[in-house]
Amino acid sequence: MPNFWQDPIGFIAAWLHSVLTGWGLPTEVVDFLLALLGAGVIALGAMLFVIFLIWYERKLIGRIQDRLGPNRVGPYGIFQPFADMLKIFTKEYITPEGADLVPYNLAPILAVAAVLLIWAVIPFAHNIVGVDLPVGLLFVIAAGGFGELAIMLAGWGSNNKYALLGGFRAVAMLISYEVPMIFTMLVPAMMANSLNLNDIVRAQTVPFLLTAPLAAIIFFITQVAEAARSPFDVVEADSELVAGFMTEYAGLKFGMFYVAEFLHAFTISMLFSVLFLAGWRGPGAKQFPLLGVLYLFIKTFVVYFIVILLRGSLPRFRIDQTLDLSWKVLTPLSLVAVFLNALVLKALVEAGLGGDSLGAQLLRAVILLAANVGVIWLSGQLMGQATLRERPVVSGPRPLAVSRPVVEQQE
C-alpha cells in the first residue's frame, strides 16, 4: 500500500479497493465504484467550495468599493451564502409561457457541468488529478464550449426578447474570444511539447509567464471574457438587458447559473496558474503532493484576486468595444505570440541551445522574455498612436426640407 503523505489518493484508493474486494465484489465493479466516487468527490467539493467563493468575492468587492460587504448573518457575514441558498431552494419555480422546455431546462445543467468538466483534468499535484488525459488541453477547450452553449440555449428557450439578445451577444462575444484564447493555449503546449496539463506543469522550470508574457496576458483577458465577467459582462448586462439570458430564471435554476459564474471565475484562475504559473510546482511538492495542492491554490487565489479587482473597479464595455478588442487587437497579437515563440524556439534549437540543463533553460527563458517584451512594447506604441489619431470629421445630415401644403385660392 502506498504511503499516505507521498500518494494520498493512491493510499485511500488502495484501502477502499481492499475493503470492497473483501466484501466479494468483482474487481471491475470495484474499479467502477471508485471512479464514480472520485468524480463525485471532485464535483461535490467544487460545488461546496462555491459557498466560500461567494462570501470571499462579496467581502473583497465591498472593500474595493469602500463598503463592508456581508456583515450581519454570522461573524463577518460568513453565513450569508447559506441564507442565500435557503432562499434559492425555497423560491417558486416559474416557467414562462411559450418557453421551449428542453433548452430552457437543460441550460442551467450545462452551465455547471461545463465548469466541473474542467476540474476533472486539472492536475492538483503531480499524482493528484481526476483524469490524466494526454490531450487535456483539447478537453478543456471542448468543455468550455458547453458553457457558451448553455447561454445560447437559455437565451433561445426563454421566449424573452432580453434573454434572446443576451444569447445573440453570447454568439458574438464568447465565440470571438475563443479564437485568441486557443491561439495562446498553443504557446504552453509548444513549449512543453505536450497537450497533457501535467506535462505542461512539469516543463515549467521557469514559469511560462516569464518566458511567454504576451501569450499569458492575452490568455488572461480572453478567459475573463469567456467567463463573462466585468468588464466583459455584456451577455448579462443588467443595466441594458434586465438580466440577459437569465431574465426568465428563478429559484434553483437561477442558482445553478449563479454557481457556474462564481466557480468559472475561480476555474479560469486555476487554469491560468497551471498553464503559466507552474501549477503545483514548488519546494517539496514532489515529495509531499499535498504541499503541491497548497502551492496551486495560493497561485490561483493571487490570479483570482486580480479577476475580482477588475470586476470591482472597471465599468462595463460596450458590445462594439468588446468585439473590437478581440478582432482588432487580441487576435492579431495572439498570432504574433504563436509565431514569435515558435521562431525563437526553433532558432535556439538550431543554435544548439535546446538542451534540458538548467543553464540552457535559463538562457532560453531570458531570450524568450526579451523577444516578448519587445513585441509588447512595439504593440503598445502602435496602439497608443492609433488612439491619438484624430478621426475624420463627418458632417451631419442636412435637415430635411419641410414641405408646406399648397392651399389653392378659390376665386
C-alpha positions as CSV (number, residue, x, y, z in Angstrom):
1,M,0.0,0.0,0.0
2,P,1.4,3.4,-0.9
3,N,2.5,5.9,1.7
4,F,-0.3,8.5,2.5
5,W,2.0,11.6,2.5
6,Q,3.6,10.6,-0.8
7,D,0.4,9.4,-2.6
8,P,-2.7,10.3,-0.6
9,I,-5.2,9.5,-3.3
10,G,-3.5,6.2,-4.1
11,F,-3.4,5.3,-0.4
12,I,-7.2,5.9,0.0
13,A,-8.0,4.2,-3.3
14,A,-5.9,1.1,-2.3
15,W,-7.6,0.9,1.1
16,L,-11.1,1.2,-0.4
17,H,-10.2,-1.4,-3.0
18,S,-9.2,-3.9,-0.4
19,V,-12.3,-3.3,1.6
20,L,-14.7,-3.6,-1.3
21,T,-13.0,-6.7,-2.7
22,G,-13.1,-8.2,0.7
23,W,-16.9,-8.0,0.5
24,G,-16.8,-10.2,-2.5
25,L,-17.4,-7.6,-5.2
26,P,-15.7,-8.2,-8.6
27,T,-12.7,-6.1,-9.5
28,E,-14.4,-4.5,-12.4
29,V,-17.3,-3.4,-10.2
30,V,-14.9,-2.0,-7.6
31,D,-13.0,0.0,-10.2
32,F,-16.2,1.5,-11.5
33,L,-17.4,2.4,-8.0
34,L,-14.0,4.0,-7.1
35,A,-14.1,6.1,-10.4
36,L,-17.7,7.1,-9.6
37,L,-16.7,8.1,-6.1
38,G,-13.7,10.1,-7.3
39,A,-15.9,12.0,-9.8
40,G,-18.5,12.7,-7.0
41,V,-15.8,14.0,-4.6
42,I,-14.4,16.4,-7.2
43,A,-17.9,17.6,-8.2
44,L,-19.2,17.9,-4.6
45,G,-16.0,19.6,-3.4
46,A,-16.1,22.2,-6.2
47,M,-19.8,22.9,-5.6
48,L,-19.3,23.3,-1.8
49,F,-16.3,25.5,-2.4
50,V,-18.5,28.0,-4.2
51,I,-20.1,28.8,-0.8
52,F,-16.7,30.2,0.3
53,L,-16.1,31.9,-3.0
54,I,-19.4,33.8,-2.9
55,W,-18.6,35.2,0.6
56,Y,-15.0,35.9,-0.3
57,E,-15.8,37.8,-3.5
58,R,-18.6,39.8,-1.9
59,K,-16.4,40.8,1.0
60,L,-13.5,41.7,-1.2
61,I,-15.6,43.8,-3.7
62,G,-17.1,45.5,-0.7
63,R,-13.6,46.6,0.5
64,I,-12.7,47.7,-3.1
65,Q,-15.8,49.9,-3.3
66,D,-15.4,51.2,0.2
67,R,-18.2,49.1,1.7
68,L,-18.3,46.5,4.4
69,G,-19.9,43.7,2.4
70,P,-21.7,40.9,4.2
71,N,-21.6,41.6,7.9
72,R,-24.9,40.7,9.5
73,V,-25.5,36.9,9.2
74,G,-22.9,35.3,11.3
75,P,-19.4,36.7,12.2
76,Y,-18.1,38.8,9.3
77,G,-21.2,37.7,7.4
78,I,-19.8,34.2,6.9
79,F,-23.3,32.6,6.9
80,Q,-24.8,34.9,4.3
81,P,-24.3,32.4,1.5
82,F,-26.2,29.8,3.5
83,A,-29.1,32.3,3.8
84,D,-29.0,32.8,0.1
85,M,-29.0,29.1,-0.5
86,L,-32.1,28.7,1.7
87,K,-33.8,31.4,-0.2
88,I,-33.0,29.9,-3.6
89,F,-34.1,26.4,-2.6
90,T,-37.5,27.7,-1.4
91,K,-38.3,30.1,-4.2
92,E,-41.1,29.2,-6.6
93,Y,-40.2,27.6,-9.9
94,I,-41.6,29.6,-12.8
95,T,-41.6,28.6,-16.4
96,P,-42.5,31.4,-18.8
97,E,-45.4,30.7,-21.2
98,G,-44.2,29.7,-24.6
99,A,-40.8,28.7,-23.5
100,D,-39.0,25.8,-25.3
101,L,-38.8,23.4,-22.3
102,V,-35.9,21.3,-23.4
103,P,-33.2,24.0,-24.0
104,Y,-34.8,26.2,-21.2
105,N,-34.3,23.4,-18.5
106,L,-31.1,22.0,-20.0
107,A,-29.2,25.3,-19.9
108,P,-28.6,25.6,-16.1
109,I,-27.3,22.0,-16.0
110,L,-24.9,22.5,-18.9
111,A,-23.6,25.7,-17.3
112,V,-22.5,23.9,-14.1
113,A,-21.4,20.8,-16.0
114,A,-19.1,22.8,-18.2
115,V,-17.1,24.1,-15.3
116,L,-17.0,20.8,-13.4
117,L,-15.7,19.0,-16.5
118,I,-12.6,21.3,-16.5
119,W,-11.9,20.3,-12.8
120,A,-11.7,16.7,-13.9
121,V,-8.4,17.2,-15.8
122,I,-6.8,19.9,-13.6
123,P,-3.6,18.5,-12.0
124,F,-3.8,19.5,-8.3
125,A,-0.4,17.7,-7.7
126,H,1.9,15.5,-9.7
127,N,-0.2,12.5,-8.7
128,I,-3.5,14.1,-7.7
129,V,-5.6,14.5,-10.9
130,G,-9.0,13.3,-11.8
131,V,-8.2,12.1,-15.3
132,D,-4.7,12.4,-16.6
133,L,-5.6,12.8,-20.3
134,P,-2.8,13.1,-22.9
135,V,-5.0,15.7,-24.7
136,G,-6.1,17.5,-21.6
137,L,-5.8,20.9,-23.2
138,L,-8.1,20.0,-26.0
139,F,-10.6,18.6,-23.4
140,V,-10.6,22.0,-21.6
141,I,-11.4,23.8,-24.9
142,A,-14.2,21.3,-25.7
143,A,-15.7,21.5,-22.1
144,G,-15.6,25.3,-22.3
145,G,-17.9,25.2,-25.3
146,F,-20.7,23.7,-23.1
147,G,-20.8,26.9,-21.1
148,E,-21.3,29.0,-24.2
149,L,-23.9,26.5,-25.4
150,A,-25.8,26.9,-22.1
151,I,-26.0,30.7,-22.5
152,M,-27.3,30.3,-26.1
153,L,-29.9,27.7,-25.0
154,A,-31.1,29.9,-22.1
155,G,-31.5,32.9,-24.4
156,W,-33.3,31.0,-27.1
157,G,-35.5,28.8,-24.9
158,S,-36.8,31.5,-22.6
159,N,-39.2,33.2,-25.0
160,N,-38.0,36.6,-23.9
161,K,-36.5,39.3,-26.1
162,Y,-34.0,40.4,-23.4
163,A,-32.8,36.8,-23.0
164,L,-32.7,36.3,-26.8
165,L,-30.5,39.4,-27.1
166,G,-28.2,38.0,-24.4
167,G,-27.9,34.8,-26.4
168,F,-27.1,36.7,-29.6
169,R,-24.4,38.6,-27.7
170,A,-23.0,35.2,-26.4
171,V,-22.6,34.1,-30.0
172,A,-20.9,37.4,-31.0
173,M,-18.6,37.8,-28.0
174,L,-17.8,34.4,-26.5
175,I,-17.1,32.7,-29.8
176,S,-15.0,35.6,-31.0
177,Y,-12.8,35.4,-27.9
178,E,-12.3,31.7,-28.4
179,V,-10.0,32.5,-31.4
180,P,-7.2,34.3,-29.5
181,M,-7.7,32.0,-26.5
182,I,-7.0,28.9,-28.5
183,F,-4.0,30.5,-30.2
184,T,-2.5,31.5,-26.9
185,M,-3.1,28.0,-25.5
186,L,-0.8,26.7,-28.3
187,V,2.1,28.5,-26.7
188,P,2.5,26.5,-23.5
189,A,1.7,23.3,-25.5
190,M,4.5,24.2,-27.9
191,M,7.0,25.0,-25.1
192,A,6.1,21.8,-23.2
193,N,5.8,19.7,-26.4
194,S,2.6,18.1,-25.0
195,L,-1.1,18.7,-24.6
196,N,-1.1,17.0,-21.2
197,L,-1.7,19.5,-18.5
198,N,0.6,17.7,-16.0
199,D,3.4,17.6,-18.6
200,I,2.9,21.4,-19.2
201,V,3.3,21.9,-15.4
202,R,6.4,19.7,-15.3
203,A,8.0,21.6,-18.2
204,Q,7.9,24.9,-16.3
205,T,11.3,25.0,-14.6
206,V,10.8,28.7,-15.4
207,P,7.1,29.6,-15.3
208,F,5.8,30.3,-18.8
209,L,4.5,33.7,-17.5
210,L,8.2,34.8,-17.7
211,T,9.0,33.2,-21.0
212,A,5.8,34.0,-22.8
213,P,4.3,37.1,-21.1
214,L,2.5,38.2,-24.3
215,A,0.6,34.9,-24.6
216,A,-0.1,34.9,-20.8
217,I,-1.7,38.4,-20.9
218,I,-3.8,37.7,-23.9
219,F,-4.9,34.3,-22.4
220,F,-5.9,36.0,-19.1
221,I,-8.0,38.7,-20.9
222,T,-9.8,36.1,-23.1
223,Q,-10.5,33.9,-20.0
224,V,-12.1,36.8,-18.2
225,A,-14.2,37.5,-21.3
226,E,-15.1,33.8,-21.6
227,A,-16.3,33.8,-18.0
228,A,-18.4,36.9,-19.0
229,R,-17.0,38.8,-16.0
230,S,-16.6,42.6,-15.8
231,P,-15.7,44.5,-17.9
232,F,-16.9,41.9,-20.4
233,D,-20.3,41.0,-18.9
234,V,-22.3,42.3,-21.9
235,V,-24.0,39.0,-22.1
236,E,-25.9,39.6,-18.9
237,A,-25.7,43.4,-18.9
238,D,-28.3,44.1,-16.1
239,S,-28.4,47.8,-16.9
240,E,-29.4,47.1,-20.5
241,L,-31.0,43.7,-20.7
242,V,-32.5,43.2,-17.2
243,A,-30.6,40.0,-16.5
244,G,-29.8,39.0,-20.1
245,F,-30.1,35.3,-20.7
246,M,-31.1,34.7,-17.0
247,T,-34.1,37.0,-17.1
248,E,-36.7,34.3,-17.0
249,Y,-34.9,32.0,-14.5
250,A,-35.8,31.9,-10.8
251,G,-35.2,29.6,-7.8
252,L,-32.7,26.8,-8.2
253,K,-32.4,27.2,-11.9
254,F,-31.1,30.7,-11.4
255,G,-28.9,29.4,-8.5
256,M,-27.2,27.0,-10.9
257,F,-26.2,29.8,-13.2
258,Y,-25.0,31.7,-10.1
259,V,-22.9,28.8,-9.0
260,A,-21.5,28.4,-12.5
261,E,-20.5,32.1,-12.7
262,F,-18.5,32.1,-9.4
263,L,-17.0,28.7,-10.0
264,H,-16.0,29.6,-13.5
265,A,-14.2,32.7,-12.3
266,F,-12.1,30.6,-9.9
267,T,-11.6,27.9,-12.5
268,I,-10.1,30.2,-15.1
269,S,-7.7,31.5,-12.4
270,M,-6.7,27.9,-11.7
271,L,-6.2,27.1,-15.4
272,F,-4.0,30.2,-15.8
273,S,-1.9,29.0,-12.8
274,V,-1.5,25.6,-14.4
275,L,-0.6,26.9,-17.9
276,F,1.6,29.9,-17.0
277,L,2.5,29.8,-13.2
278,A,3.8,26.3,-13.0
279,G,0.7,24.9,-11.2
280,W,1.6,22.7,-8.3
281,R,5.4,23.1,-8.7
282,G,7.2,24.4,-5.7
283,P,9.7,23.3,-3.0
284,G,8.9,19.8,-1.7
285,A,5.9,19.4,-4.0
286,K,7.2,16.1,-5.5
287,Q,7.8,14.6,-2.1
288,F,4.6,15.8,-0.5
289,P,1.8,16.2,-3.0
290,L,-0.5,17.9,-0.5
291,L,2.1,20.7,-0.5
292,G,1.7,21.0,-4.3
293,V,-2.1,21.4,-3.8
294,L,-1.3,24.3,-1.4
295,Y,1.0,25.9,-4.0
296,L,-1.6,25.6,-6.7
297,F,-4.3,27.2,-4.6
298,I,-2.0,30.1,-3.5
299,K,-1.2,30.9,-7.1
300,T,-4.9,30.6,-8.1
301,F,-6.0,33.0,-5.4
302,V,-3.5,35.5,-6.5
303,V,-4.9,35.4,-10.0
304,Y,-8.5,35.3,-8.6
305,F,-7.8,38.5,-6.7
306,I,-7.0,40.2,-10.0
307,V,-10.2,38.9,-11.6
308,I,-12.2,40.3,-8.6
309,L,-10.3,43.6,-8.7
310,L,-11.3,44.1,-12.4
311,R,-14.9,43.3,-11.6
312,G,-15.0,45.8,-8.7
313,S,-13.2,48.7,-10.4
314,L,-13.9,48.7,-14.1
315,P,-17.0,49.8,-15.9
316,R,-18.7,47.5,-18.5
317,F,-17.5,47.8,-22.1
318,R,-20.0,48.3,-24.9
319,I,-20.6,45.3,-27.1
320,D,-18.9,47.0,-30.1
321,Q,-15.8,47.9,-27.9
322,T,-15.7,44.3,-26.7
323,L,-15.7,42.8,-30.2
324,D,-13.2,45.4,-31.5
325,L,-10.8,44.4,-28.7
326,S,-11.0,40.8,-29.8
327,W,-10.8,41.0,-33.6
328,K,-8.6,44.1,-34.0
329,V,-6.2,43.7,-31.1
330,L,-6.1,40.3,-29.3
331,T,-6.5,38.0,-32.3
332,P,-3.6,39.6,-34.3
333,L,-1.4,39.7,-31.2
334,S,-2.2,36.1,-30.4
335,L,-1.0,35.1,-33.9
336,V,2.1,37.1,-33.3
337,A,2.7,35.4,-30.0
338,V,2.4,31.9,-31.5
339,F,4.8,32.7,-34.4
340,L,7.2,34.6,-32.2
341,N,7.6,31.8,-29.7
342,A,7.8,29.1,-32.5
343,L,10.5,31.0,-34.3
344,V,12.6,31.8,-31.3
345,L,12.4,28.2,-30.0
346,K,13.4,26.8,-33.5
347,A,16.3,29.3,-33.7
348,L,17.5,28.3,-30.3
349,V,17.4,24.6,-31.2
350,E,19.3,25.2,-34.4
351,A,21.8,27.2,-32.4
352,G,22.4,24.2,-30.1
353,L,20.6,25.7,-27.1
354,G,17.8,23.1,-26.9
355,G,19.2,21.1,-24.1
356,D,17.5,20.3,-20.8
357,S,20.2,21.6,-18.5
358,L,19.3,24.3,-16.1
359,G,21.7,26.8,-17.8
360,A,20.2,26.2,-21.2
361,Q,16.7,26.6,-19.8
362,L,17.5,29.8,-18.1
363,L,19.2,31.2,-21.3
364,R,16.1,30.2,-23.3
365,A,13.9,31.9,-20.8
366,V,15.9,35.2,-21.0
367,I,15.9,35.3,-24.8
368,L,12.2,34.5,-25.0
369,L,11.4,37.1,-22.3
370,A,13.4,39.8,-24.2
371,A,11.6,38.9,-27.5
372,N,8.1,39.0,-25.8
373,V,8.9,42.3,-24.1
374,G,10.0,43.8,-27.3
375,V,6.7,42.8,-29.1
376,I,4.7,44.1,-26.1
377,W,6.5,47.5,-26.2
378,L,6.0,47.8,-30.0
379,S,2.3,46.8,-29.7
380,G,1.8,49.4,-27.0
381,Q,3.4,52.1,-29.2
382,L,1.2,51.2,-32.2
383,M,-2.0,51.1,-30.1
384,G,-1.0,54.4,-28.5
385,Q,-0.6,56.1,-31.9
386,A,-3.9,54.6,-33.1
387,T,-5.8,56.1,-30.1
388,L,-4.2,59.5,-30.5
389,R,-5.0,59.7,-34.2
390,E,-7.7,62.2,-34.9
391,R,-10.8,60.8,-36.5
392,P,-12.1,62.5,-39.7
393,V,-14.9,65.0,-39.1
394,V,-18.1,63.7,-40.6
395,S,-20.6,66.4,-41.3
396,G,-24.1,65.6,-40.0
397,P,-27.0,65.0,-42.3
398,R,-28.7,68.0,-43.7
399,P,-32.1,68.8,-42.3
400,L,-35.0,67.6,-44.4
401,A,-36.9,70.4,-46.1
402,V,-40.3,70.7,-44.7
403,S,-42.9,70.8,-47.4
404,R,-45.8,73.0,-46.8
405,P,-49.2,72.2,-48.2
406,V,-50.1,74.4,-51.1
407,V,-53.5,75.9,-50.5
408,E,-55.2,76.8,-53.7
409,Q,-57.0,80.1,-53.6
410,Q,-60.6,79.8,-54.7
411,E,-61.7,82.6,-56.7
